[in-house]
Amino acid sequence: MKAKKRPAHLITAGERDLLREEFLGIMYSNFLSGKDSEFFDYDTVDKNEEYDDTLEVEQDFEDKYFEGDDSNDSSIADENQEINEESEDELDIYMKHLENNLKREENEKFHEEFDE
C-alpha cells in the first residue's frame, strides 16, 4: 500500500501546534511590551490603583531592605574576622619577639654566670 501524499499547502498537526505556540508567544510578548495600544487602552490598567498590589510591593521592599541588612552584617563580620586574623598575626609576631628577647636575656645571664 502506498502512503498518501499530502498537498504541499497543508501542514501536520505538530507543525500547526508549533506555529500556534509561536503565534501566541509573539502576541503575549507584544501585549506585555505595550505594542497593542491600537487595540487596548493600557492606561485603564496602569493607572487603576485597584490592580496595584501595594502590599506585595511593600513586602518586597522590606525583604530587599532586610536582605541587604543581613549582607551588611555578614560583611561586617567578615571585616571583623580579617581584623582578628591580622591582630593574631601581629600578636604572634609580638610574642615571638618577646620569646626571642627572653632567650637572649637567658643566654646573656648564662654567659655572665659562666664567665664569672
C-alpha positions in Angstrom: 0.0 0.0 0.0 1.3 3.4 -1.0 1.3 6.2 1.6 -0.9 9.1 0.6 1.0 12.3 -0.2 -0.5 15.4 1.4 -0.8 18.5 -0.6 2.1 21.0 -0.2 -0.1 23.7 1.3 -1.3 21.6 4.2 0.6 21.3 7.5 0.7 18.5 10.0 -0.9 18.7 13.4 2.5 19.0 15.1 3.5 21.9 12.8 0.2 23.6 13.4 0.7 23.3 17.2 4.2 24.7 16.9 3.0 27.6 14.8 0.2 28.3 17.2 2.5 28.4 20.2 4.9 30.7 18.3 2.0 33.0 17.4 0.7 33.1 20.9 4.1 33.8 22.3 4.5 36.7 19.9 1.1 38.1 20.8 1.7 37.8 24.5 5.1 39.5 24.1 3.6 42.3 22.0 0.9 42.8 24.6 3.2 42.9 27.5 5.6 45.2 25.7 2.8 47.7 25.1 2.7 47.3 21.4 -1.0 46.7 21.2 -2.0 50.2 22.2 -4.0 50.4 18.9 -6.3 47.7 20.3 -6.0 48.0 24.1 -6.1 51.1 26.4 -3.1 50.3 28.7 -3.8 53.4 30.8 -7.1 51.8 32.2 -4.9 49.1 33.8 -1.7 51.1 34.5 -3.5 54.0 36.3 -6.0 51.9 38.2 -4.9 51.5 41.8 -7.2 48.5 42.3 -4.8 46.5 40.2 -1.8 47.6 42.2 -0.6 45.0 44.7 0.8 47.6 47.1 1.1 45.0 50.0 3.3 42.8 47.9 5.4 45.7 46.7 5.9 46.8 50.3 6.8 43.3 51.4 9.3 43.0 48.6 10.8 46.3 49.6 11.1 45.2 53.2 12.6 41.9 52.2 15.1 43.6 50.0 16.0 46.0 52.8 16.5 43.3 55.4 18.3 41.0 53.0 20.7 43.9 52.3 21.0 44.4 56.1 22.0 40.8 56.5 24.6 41.1 53.8 25.9 44.2 55.6 26.1 42.3 58.9 27.9 39.5 57.2 30.4 41.9 55.6 31.0 43.5 58.9 31.6 40.0 60.5 34.0 39.2 57.6 35.8 42.5 58.3 36.0 41.8 62.0 37.3 38.3 61.3 40.0 39.8 59.0 40.9 42.3 61.7 41.1 39.4 64.2 43.3 37.4 61.9 45.5 40.4 61.4 45.6 41.0 65.1 46.5 37.4 65.7 49.3 37.7 63.2 50.6 40.9 64.9 50.2 39.2 68.3 52.1 36.2 67.0 54.9 38.5 65.8 54.9 40.3 69.2 55.0 37.0 71.1 57.9 35.7 69.0 59.7 38.9 69.6 59.2 38.6 73.4 60.3 34.9 73.3 63.5 35.9 71.4 64.2 38.7 73.9 63.7 36.3 76.8 66.0 33.7 75.2 68.6 36.4 74.5 68.4 37.6 78.1 68.7 34.0 79.4 71.7 33.4 77.2 73.3 36.6 78.4 72.7 35.6 82.1 74.1 32.1 81.4 77.2 33.6 79.8 77.6 36.0 82.6 77.3 33.2 85.2 79.7 31.0 83.2 82.2 33.7 82.7 82.3 34.6 86.4 
